[in-house]
Amino acid sequence: MSKGSYTYPDHILSIFQSAAAQISRDEQAEAGKSHLEAVPTGQEGLLEAATEVAGVRMQGRVDRKARGPAQDEIVTEALSPIGLAKVCASLGLQYLEAKLKGDQATAERLQSEMADSKCDFRWASTIDQYLRYFGPGGTRAQIPYVTPKRAGETVIQIPSNATIGLIGDWGTGADPARRLLTQVKAQRPDIIVHLGDIYYSGTPQECEANFEEIIDDVFERHKTNIPVYTLAGNHDLYSGGVGYYGLIKRLNKKPFTQPASFFCLRTEDAKWQFLAMDTGLNDYNPFTVNDAVTFVNADEEQWHRRRIEEFGGSTVLLSHHQLFSAFSPIGKADDSAKRAAYNPKLRQTFETLKSLRKPIPAWFWGHEHNLCIYEPYIGLSKGRCVGCSAIPTFVDDDPYDVVEGLNAPPKLVEATKLSVSGNVFSHAFATLSITKQGPIKTRYFEDLNGSCRMRYSESISGD
């Protein structure tokens, strides 16, 4: 599988990848493919090169220093298509950064270099179009967050015997995402919940092509109209959230419309509710991309508190970001290079909700492109990461490598790791089947080269 699907926790690099993906969609559309087919697969030269260049920049290295137009013309004449794509991607990133800094002279020189290097004639203009997704000085644009006051106290009722199909970090638009969704459909879910992240930066075009159209097509929603809900991940908001908020307004008809980036699904018999929290909003630091410790806004936390206070049943929490992890660092290490395995701000939210003395037996999250079924940890019986529904994770980047210096890392339930096929870990999803008389039957499935296999099953009890 191509590494063109690598993603980075940085809004500038993610929007840069989105611009490259737009070129790929345009090229495929011109080749006569339908709009559904004309989505980035990770195989296109410029997109893959842009991903590689973004990775170099993410590591703090400069891939290529700009040279004069005459020298570039000589160099690029002899380049292979792959080599040319890398040059164009590198020039494009430098062009974007110059524009964000307001350095017009450098931007004009780089634009001339792109033309001399025989880059796609739309490359510079596409980057110009994507500048609208930034705030002042290249910051993340202002998010049109729907506050609890605007959202109101409404909950969404779901059947007491519903099955929820749970996917995470799924919005790539690539073939593996479509194939996995077909496997989800085979389990006959009544509701789909996505734990967040539509790649690369949640632009309106990506929300449509990489999420909405594929779900509508696979589930034939013009016939079935299965309710679909999606949480706010960090990638959904990198372009300012305009795509995400437009998406949730039109995904479902009333009374199933998702009112905000947070919501409550409650069974008709009042035995279970699912509280979806917005952790994507605050996963942002303009000065460093890796050390942000996200949290739930105080007024939103109170909204969730009220949902639990008024409810006599059990609550399952949902979020994009993890409460804890053994395999992905959360925040900065201390002076002795040690770090906690949990997010202290989300733990405080959890403690606040637990203080109401109502059952909260499980919390599902994504963000890490992994399947993690943890043993009980810091007062949570079942912490579950299901962020492995589409983004490839390679064997060389072992997702089960415990973070160095982690204090008392959580442990996995035995024999629950994802399988490996070739050099890639499998993709996975979960189903949560609610029963009127008993616990939630939870099953975890993985896609093994097109075959769907149940990896693990368990029950979530409300007691």
C-alpha positions as CSV (number, residue, x, y, z in Angstrom):
1,M,0.0,0.0,0.0
2,S,1.2,3.5,-0.8
3,K,2.5,5.8,1.9
4,G,0.5,8.6,0.3
5,S,-2.1,8.1,3.1
6,Y,0.3,9.2,5.9
7,T,-1.2,12.0,7.9
8,Y,0.4,14.6,10.2
9,P,-1.0,16.4,13.3
10,D,-0.3,19.8,11.8
11,H,-2.9,22.1,10.2
12,I,-0.5,23.6,7.6
13,L,0.8,20.3,6.4
14,S,-2.7,18.8,6.3
15,I,-4.1,21.6,4.2
16,F,-1.1,21.3,1.9
17,Q,-1.9,17.6,1.5
18,S,-5.6,18.6,0.8
19,A,-4.4,20.9,-2.0
20,A,-2.4,18.1,-3.5
21,A,-5.4,15.7,-3.2
22,Q,-7.5,18.2,-5.0
23,I,-5.2,18.1,-8.0
24,S,-5.5,14.3,-8.0
25,R,-9.3,14.5,-7.9
26,D,-9.3,17.1,-10.8
27,E,-7.0,14.9,-12.9
28,Q,-9.1,11.8,-12.4
29,A,-12.3,13.7,-13.2
30,E,-10.7,15.0,-16.4
31,A,-9.8,11.4,-17.2
32,G,-13.5,10.6,-17.3
33,K,-14.0,9.0,-13.9
34,S,-17.2,9.7,-12.0
35,H,-17.0,12.0,-9.0
36,L,-17.2,9.0,-6.7
37,E,-14.2,7.4,-8.4
38,A,-12.3,10.6,-8.6
39,V,-11.0,10.6,-5.0
40,P,-7.4,10.3,-3.8
41,T,-6.1,6.8,-3.5
42,G,-2.6,7.5,-2.4
43,Q,-1.1,6.4,-5.7
44,E,-0.9,9.7,-7.5
45,G,2.6,11.2,-8.0
46,L,2.0,14.7,-6.6
47,L,-0.1,13.6,-3.6
48,E,2.5,10.9,-2.6
49,A,5.3,13.4,-3.1
50,A,3.5,16.0,-1.1
51,T,3.0,13.5,1.7
52,E,6.7,12.7,1.7
53,V,7.7,16.3,1.7
54,A,5.3,17.0,4.5
55,G,6.9,14.2,6.5
56,V,10.3,15.7,6.1
57,R,9.1,19.0,7.2
58,M,7.3,17.4,10.2
59,Q,10.6,16.0,11.3
60,G,12.1,19.6,11.2
61,R,14.2,19.1,8.1
62,V,14.1,21.2,4.9
63,D,13.7,18.9,2.0
64,R,15.1,21.3,-0.6
65,K,16.3,24.9,-0.7
66,A,14.9,27.0,-3.5
67,R,17.3,27.5,-6.4
68,G,17.3,30.0,-9.2
69,P,14.9,29.3,-12.1
70,A,17.6,28.6,-14.6
71,Q,19.2,25.9,-12.5
72,D,15.9,24.2,-11.8
73,E,15.1,24.1,-15.4
74,I,18.2,22.2,-16.1
75,V,17.7,19.8,-13.2
76,T,14.0,19.0,-13.9
77,E,14.5,18.3,-17.6
78,A,16.1,15.0,-16.7
79,L,13.9,14.1,-13.8
80,S,11.6,11.0,-13.8
81,P,7.9,11.7,-13.1
82,I,8.4,10.7,-9.5
83,G,11.4,13.0,-9.1
84,L,9.6,15.9,-10.8
85,A,6.6,15.3,-8.4
86,K,8.9,15.7,-5.4
87,V,10.4,18.9,-6.8
88,C,6.9,20.3,-7.4
89,A,5.7,19.2,-4.0
90,S,8.6,20.8,-2.3
91,L,8.2,24.0,-4.2
92,G,4.5,24.0,-3.4
93,L,5.1,23.7,0.3
94,Q,7.6,26.6,0.2
95,Y,5.2,28.6,-1.8
96,L,2.4,28.0,0.7
97,E,4.7,29.0,3.6
98,A,5.8,32.1,1.9
99,K,2.2,33.1,1.3
100,L,1.3,32.5,4.9
101,K,4.2,34.7,6.0
102,G,3.2,37.5,3.6
103,D,6.5,37.2,1.7
104,Q,5.2,38.0,-1.7
105,A,8.6,38.3,-3.4
106,T,9.5,34.8,-2.4
107,A,6.1,33.5,-3.4
108,E,6.4,35.0,-6.9
109,R,9.8,33.5,-7.3
110,L,8.6,30.1,-6.3
111,Q,5.6,30.4,-8.5
112,S,8.0,31.1,-11.4
113,E,10.1,28.1,-10.4
114,M,7.0,25.8,-10.5
115,A,6.2,27.0,-14.0
116,D,9.8,26.5,-15.2
117,S,9.9,23.1,-13.5
118,K,6.9,22.0,-15.6
119,C,4.7,21.4,-12.5
120,D,1.0,21.0,-13.0
121,F,-0.3,24.4,-14.2
122,R,-3.0,24.3,-11.5
123,W,-0.7,23.7,-8.6
124,A,0.0,27.3,-7.5
125,S,-3.6,28.4,-8.1
126,T,-5.0,25.5,-6.1
127,I,-2.7,26.4,-3.2
128,D,-4.0,29.9,-3.5
129,Q,-7.5,28.7,-3.2
130,Y,-6.7,26.7,-0.1
131,L,-5.3,29.7,1.6
132,R,-8.9,30.6,2.5
133,Y,-8.8,27.8,5.1
134,F,-6.2,29.6,7.3
135,G,-6.6,32.2,9.9
136,P,-4.4,35.3,10.3
137,G,-0.7,34.6,9.9
138,G,-1.2,31.0,9.0
139,T,-3.0,30.1,12.2
140,R,-5.9,27.6,12.3
141,A,-9.1,29.4,11.2
142,Q,-11.8,30.2,13.6
143,I,-14.0,27.2,14.3
144,P,-17.8,27.8,14.0
145,Y,-18.3,25.8,17.2
146,V,-21.9,25.3,18.2
147,T,-22.1,26.1,21.9
148,P,-24.3,24.1,24.3
149,K,-26.5,27.1,24.6
150,R,-27.2,27.1,20.8
151,A,-27.4,23.3,20.7
152,G,-30.0,23.0,23.4
153,E,-30.7,20.1,25.7
154,T,-32.2,17.8,23.0
155,V,-31.1,14.1,22.9
156,I,-31.5,11.8,19.9
157,Q,-33.6,8.7,20.5
158,I,-32.5,5.4,19.0
159,P,-34.1,2.0,19.1
160,S,-33.7,-0.1,22.3
161,N,-32.4,-3.0,20.2
162,A,-30.2,-1.0,17.8
163,T,-26.8,-2.1,16.5
164,I,-24.2,0.7,16.1
165,G,-21.5,0.3,13.5
166,L,-18.4,2.1,15.0
167,I,-15.6,3.3,12.7
168,G,-12.7,5.6,13.4
169,D,-10.3,7.8,11.4
170,W,-12.0,6.5,8.4
171,G,-12.4,9.5,6.1
172,T,-9.6,8.8,3.5
173,G,-11.8,8.2,0.4
174,A,-9.4,5.4,-0.5
175,D,-10.4,1.8,-1.6
176,P,-9.6,0.2,1.8
177,A,-12.1,2.7,3.5
178,R,-14.9,1.7,1.0
179,R,-14.1,-2.0,1.4
180,L,-14.3,-1.8,5.2
181,L,-17.5,0.1,5.1
182,T,-19.0,-2.7,2.9
183,Q,-18.0,-5.1,5.7
184,V,-19.7,-2.9,8.2
185,K,-22.8,-2.9,6.1
186,A,-22.8,-6.8,6.1
187,Q,-23.2,-6.6,9.9
188,R,-26.6,-4.8,9.3
189,P,-26.1,-1.9,11.6
190,D,-29.0,0.5,12.4
191,I,-26.7,3.5,13.1
192,I,-23.2,4.5,12.0
193,V,-20.9,6.4,14.4
194,H,-17.6,7.8,13.1
195,L,-15.1,8.7,15.8
196,G,-13.7,11.5,13.7
197,D,-11.0,12.6,11.2
198,I,-11.8,13.2,7.5
199,Y,-8.5,13.7,5.7
200,Y,-6.5,15.5,5.1
201,S,-8.0,18.7,6.7
202,G,-11.7,18.3,6.5
203,T,-12.3,20.7,3.6
204,P,-15.8,20.8,2.2
205,Q,-14.6,18.9,-0.9
206,E,-13.1,16.2,1.4
207,C,-16.1,15.9,3.6
208,E,-18.2,15.3,0.5
209,A,-15.9,13.0,-1.5
210,N,-14.1,11.1,1.3
211,F,-17.0,10.7,3.6
212,E,-20.6,11.6,2.6
213,E,-20.7,10.2,-0.9
214,I,-19.1,6.9,0.0
215,I,-21.4,6.3,2.9
216,D,-24.4,7.3,0.8
217,D,-23.3,5.0,-2.0
218,V,-22.4,1.9,0.2
219,F,-25.5,2.1,2.3
220,E,-27.8,3.3,-0.5
221,R,-29.1,6.0,1.8
222,H,-31.5,7.2,-0.8
223,K,-33.4,4.0,0.1
224,T,-32.5,3.3,3.7
225,N,-31.5,6.7,5.1
226,I,-29.5,5.0,7.9
227,P,-28.5,7.7,10.5
228,V,-24.9,8.6,10.5
229,Y,-23.1,10.6,13.2
230,T,-19.5,11.9,13.2
231,L,-17.4,13.3,15.9
232,A,-14.9,16.2,15.5
233,G,-11.4,15.0,15.2
234,N,-8.3,17.2,14.8
235,H,-8.1,16.8,11.1
236,D,-11.8,17.7,10.7
237,L,-11.0,21.1,12.1
238,Y,-7.6,21.9,10.5
239,S,-9.4,23.8,7.7
240,G,-11.5,25.7,10.1
241,G,-14.3,23.2,10.5
242,V,-16.4,24.7,7.7
243,G,-16.6,21.3,5.9
244,Y,-17.4,19.4,9.1
245,Y,-20.2,21.7,10.3
246,G,-21.7,21.8,6.8
247,L,-21.6,18.0,6.8
248,I,-23.4,17.3,10.1
249,K,-26.2,19.7,9.1
250,R,-27.1,17.6,6.1
251,L,-26.2,14.1,7.1
252,N,-29.5,13.2,8.7
253,K,-33.0,14.5,8.5
254,K,-35.0,15.5,11.6
255,P,-35.4,14.2,14.2
256,F,-32.0,12.5,13.7
257,T,-30.0,15.6,12.8
258,Q,-26.8,16.0,14.7
259,P,-27.1,19.3,16.5
260,A,-23.4,20.0,17.2
261,S,-20.0,18.4,17.4
262,F,-21.2,16.9,20.7
263,F,-24.4,14.9,21.1
264,C,-26.3,12.3,23.0
265,L,-27.9,9.1,21.5
266,R,-30.3,7.6,24.0
267,T,-32.3,4.4,23.7
268,E,-36.1,4.5,23.8
269,D,-36.2,2.3,26.9
270,A,-33.8,4.7,28.7
271,K,-31.4,1.9,29.5
272,W,-28.4,3.2,27.6
273,Q,-27.0,6.5,26.3
274,F,-24.0,7.4,24.2
275,L,-22.4,10.7,24.9
276,A,-20.1,12.0,22.2
277,M,-17.6,14.7,23.3
278,D,-15.8,17.2,21.2
279,T,-12.0,16.9,21.8
280,G,-11.0,18.1,18.4
281,L,-11.7,21.7,19.1
282,N,-8.9,22.1,21.6
283,D,-6.2,19.9,20.0
284,Y,-4.3,22.8,18.7
285,N,-1.2,24.8,19.7
286,P,0.0,27.4,17.2
287,F,3.6,27.0,18.6
288,T,4.0,23.3,18.7
289,V,2.1,20.5,17.0
290,N,2.9,17.5,19.3
291,D,2.4,18.8,22.8
292,A,-1.2,20.0,22.8
293,V,-3.2,18.4,25.6
294,T,-6.8,18.6,24.4
295,F,-9.8,19.0,26.6
296,V,-13.6,19.4,26.6
297,N,-14.8,23.0,27.0
298,A,-16.2,23.7,30.4
299,D,-19.7,24.5,29.2
300,E,-19.8,21.4,27.1
301,E,-18.6,19.3,30.1
302,Q,-21.6,20.7,32.0
303,W,-23.9,19.7,29.1
304,H,-22.7,16.1,29.4
305,R,-23.0,16.3,33.2
306,R,-26.7,17.3,32.8
307,R,-27.3,14.4,30.4
308,I,-26.0,12.0,33.1
309,E,-27.8,13.7,35.9
310,E,-31.2,13.4,34.2
311,F,-30.7,9.8,33.1
312,G,-31.4,6.6,35.1
313,G,-29.5,4.2,32.8
314,S,-25.8,3.6,31.9
315,T,-23.6,5.9,29.8
316,V,-21.0,5.0,27.1
317,L,-18.6,7.8,26.3
318,L,-17.3,8.6,22.8
319,S,-14.5,10.9,21.7
320,H,-11.9,11.3,19.0
321,H,-9.0,11.6,21.4
322,Q,-7.8,9.0,23.9
323,L,-8.3,9.2,27.6
324,F,-5.1,7.2,27.9
325,S,-2.6,5.3,25.7
326,A,0.3,2.9,26.0
327,F,1.5,3.6,22.5
328,S,1.1,7.3,21.7
329,P,2.6,10.1,23.8
330,I,0.2,12.6,25.4
331,G,1.7,16.0,26.2
332,K,5.2,16.7,27.3
333,A,7.6,14.5,29.3
334,D,8.8,15.9,32.6
335,D,12.4,16.9,33.4
336,S,13.3,13.2,34.1
337,A,11.9,12.2,30.6
338,K,8.9,10.5,32.3
339,R,5.3,11.0,31.2
340,A,1.9,10.0,32.2
341,A,-0.1,7.5,30.1
342,Y,-3.3,9.6,30.4
343,N,-4.6,13.0,29.4
344,P,-4.9,14.8,32.7
345,K,-7.6,17.2,31.4
346,L,-9.8,14.4,30.0
347,R,-9.2,12.4,33.2
348,Q,-10.6,15.3,35.2
349,T,-13.7,15.4,32.9
350,F,-14.1,11.7,33.5
351,E,-13.8,12.1,37.2
352,T,-16.4,14.9,37.1
353,L,-18.8,12.7,35.3
354,K,-18.1,9.7,37.5
355,S,-18.8,11.8,40.6
356,L,-22.5,11.7,39.7
357,R,-22.4,8.0,40.7
358,K,-24.1,6.7,37.5
359,P,-22.6,3.8,35.6
360,I,-20.0,4.7,32.9
361,P,-18.7,1.3,31.9
362,A,-16.9,2.1,28.6
363,W,-15.3,4.9,26.6
364,F,-14.5,4.5,22.9
365,W,-12.1,6.7,21.0
366,G,-10.0,6.9,17.9
367,H,-7.1,9.3,16.9
368,E,-4.4,6.5,17.0
369,H,-4.6,4.4,13.9
370,N,-4.8,1.2,16.0
371,L,-7.1,-1.2,17.8
372,C,-6.4,-1.2,21.5
373,I,-8.6,-3.2,23.9
374,Y,-7.3,-2.3,27.3
375,E,-7.5,-3.9,30.7
376,P,-9.3,-1.6,33.4
377,Y,-7.2,1.5,34.0
378,I,-7.6,4.7,36.1
379,G,-11.1,3.8,37.0
380,L,-12.4,3.0,33.5
381,S,-13.5,-0.6,33.1
382,K,-13.3,-0.6,29.3
383,G,-11.1,1.9,27.4
384,R,-11.2,1.1,23.7
385,C,-9.3,2.7,20.8
386,V,-10.9,2.0,17.4
387,G,-9.0,4.4,15.1
388,C,-7.9,1.8,12.6
389,S,-10.6,1.9,10.0
390,A,-8.7,3.2,6.9
391,I,-5.3,4.8,7.5
392,P,-2.5,2.2,6.8
393,T,-0.2,1.4,9.7
394,F,3.1,-0.2,8.6
395,V,4.9,-3.0,10.4
396,D,8.0,-0.8,10.5
397,D,6.0,1.8,12.5
398,D,4.8,-0.8,15.1
399,P,1.6,0.7,16.6
400,Y,2.1,-1.6,19.7
401,D,5.5,-0.2,20.6
402,V,5.1,1.1,24.2
403,V,6.1,4.8,24.6
404,E,9.5,5.2,26.2
405,G,9.5,6.6,29.7
406,L,5.8,6.0,30.3
407,N,4.7,5.7,33.9
408,A,2.6,2.6,34.6
409,P,1.3,2.1,31.0
410,P,-2.1,0.5,30.6
411,K,-2.1,-3.1,29.4
412,L,-4.0,-4.8,26.5
413,V,-6.3,-7.6,26.9
414,E,-4.5,-10.8,25.7
415,A,-4.7,-11.7,22.0
416,T,-6.5,-8.6,20.8
417,K,-3.8,-7.0,18.6
418,L,-4.5,-6.4,15.0
419,S,-3.3,-9.0,12.5
420,V,-0.6,-8.3,10.0
421,S,-0.9,-8.8,6.2
422,G,2.3,-8.3,4.3
423,N,3.9,-5.2,5.8
424,V,0.6,-3.6,7.0
425,F,-1.6,-4.0,10.0
426,S,-5.2,-4.8,9.2
427,H,-8.0,-2.2,9.4
428,A,-10.9,-2.8,11.9
429,F,-14.3,-1.6,13.1
430,A,-16.7,-2.5,15.9
431,T,-20.3,-3.2,16.3
432,L,-22.3,-2.5,19.5
433,S,-25.5,-4.4,19.7
434,I,-27.9,-3.1,22.3
435,T,-30.3,-5.6,23.9
436,K,-33.4,-4.8,25.9
437,Q,-32.7,-7.3,28.7
438,G,-28.9,-7.6,28.9
439,P,-25.5,-6.0,28.2
440,I,-24.3,-4.5,25.0
441,K,-22.8,-7.2,22.8
442,T,-19.6,-5.7,21.3
443,R,-17.7,-7.3,18.5
444,Y,-14.5,-6.1,16.8
445,F,-13.9,-7.1,13.2
446,E,-10.8,-6.8,11.0
447,D,-10.4,-6.7,7.3
448,L,-7.9,-9.3,6.1
449,N,-7.3,-8.7,2.4
450,G,-11.0,-8.4,1.8
451,S,-12.2,-11.0,4.2
452,C,-13.9,-9.9,7.4
453,R,-12.9,-11.7,10.6
454,M,-14.1,-11.2,14.1
455,R,-11.0,-10.4,16.2
456,Y,-12.6,-10.2,19.7
457,S,-16.0,-10.0,21.4
458,E,-17.1,-8.8,24.8
459,S,-20.1,-7.6,26.8
460,I,-20.5,-4.2,28.3
461,S,-22.6,-4.3,31.4
462,G,-24.4,-1.4,32.8
463,D,-24.0,-2.6,36.4
